[in-house]
């Protein structure tokens, strides 16, 4: 089961840097994310959300593959691929797996202007190495699905100098 961790940052640039860092940690096999998102509030109080994983694109690719296969059976592979891609894209757009969009918006609405948050659904990690990598960004733990003890441990580890 994946753990949800929402970290707050003083600005969007730091939050974006942490998302880039998460991809590097994934390449090093220190962090395995099921989903991730970035939310920020601009100085004019507008909330913006950017998902890291595009379900629409993945759905379109999968739909095109299956559509092509079915199209080959009926001697219309191009038409099958087009229909499959369109169907897959719609299905991907309507799917809400990973971190709930409603939850992201709910938390993002609590951010102060100029602040940002990173939402991570963590399947597996090497906690000490990930915390050491995050510490320079001075994150604040906003919400987690961790036990109270593990959440307190995370907060203390991120605040250690």
N, C-alpha and C positions, 0 to 999 in steps of 0.2 A: 504494500500500500504506500502511496506517495504522501509526502508531508508538504503542506503549504507553508511558505514563508513569505511575508511581505515586509520588505525593507524600505525605509524612508531615507531620502537624501536631500541635501540642501539645495540642489539644483538638478536640472535635466541632464546636464553634461556628465555629472558624476554617475547618475543612474544609467545613462547610455554606455559609459565606460564599464560599468559592472556587467551589463548585458554582453558586451564584447568579451570581457573577462570570463564570463560563464561559458562562452563558446570555446575559449582557449582551454579552460579547465575540463570541458567535455572531451576535447581532442586528447588531453593528457589522461583521460579516463579517471579523473578525480571527482567528476560531477556528472550525473545523468538526470537531465530534466525531461519531464513529461510535457511541460508547457511553461511558457514564460511570457510576461507582458510588461510593458512600461506605461505608466500613467503620469501625467504632470498637469499642473495648474499654472496657467500663464498669469502674468501680473494683472491682466484685465479679467481675471476670475474664470476664464474658460478652461474646461477640462478636456484633455486629449488622451487618447489611449492608442497604443500601438502593440499589436500582437506579434510575437516572435515567430509563431508557426501559422502558416496560411492553410486553413482547412479547405478553402475554395480551390487553391492550386492543387493540393493533394487529391482532392475529389475529382477535379477535372482530369488529372493525369491517370488516375485509376479508372475513371469512367471511359476515357478514350481507349485504354488498353482492352477493357472488357467489351466495349462497343466494337472495336476492330475484330476481336475474336468472334463475336456473334455475327458481325457483318461478313466475315469470311465464310461462315456456314451458309449464309444466304446470298453469297456472291455480290455483296455490296459493302466492302470494307471501309470505304471513305465515308459513306453515309452512316454506317454503324459507329465509326470513330467520332464523327461529329455529334451524333445523338448521345453517345455515351459520355463524351466530354461535357456536353451541356447538362446532362442529368447529374453527372458526378459533381460538377461545379455548384449546382443548386443544392445538392445534398450536403456538400461540404460547407456551404454558406449557412445552411439552416442548422447544422450540427453545432452543439456547444459542449465539446468535450474539453477536459482540462480545467483551467480556472474559469469560473463562471463570469460571463461578461457583466451580469448584474452586480456581482460582488466587486469586480474591478471598479465599476462606476461608483458604487456605494462608498468604497474606501477612497477613491480619487476625489470625491466630493468633500471629504474631510481634510484634504491637503490645504495648507496655506498657500497663497499666491507665490509662485516662483519655486515651489517645492515639487519633488517627484517621488515616485515609488516604483519599485520593481517587485513583481509578483512571480514567484517561482514555485512550481510544483515539482518537488525533488523525489525522484524514484530511489536514487542511491547517491551517496557521496562519501568522500573521505573527509569527515568533519573538521579535523584539526587543520588540514592543508587548505580547505576552502575558507575557513574562518581567518586564517593568516593572510590569505590573498585579499579578503574583503576589508580587513581592518583599516588599511590606509584611506578608504573612502568614507570612513566615519558614518556607517549606516546606523539607523535607529530601527529597532524591531517594532513594527507597527502591529502585526498580527501573525499568528502561526496556528497550526493545528497540532503542534507538539504538546507533550505533557507539560504540566506546570514546571516540573523540575528541569526538563530538557530546555524549555524556553528560557528559564532563568540562567541556565548554563550558557546558552547561546548569547544572551544579553551581556553577561559578564565577560565572555571570551571576546566579543566584538568591541567592548569598551576598554579592555586591557591594552596598555601601551607598551 
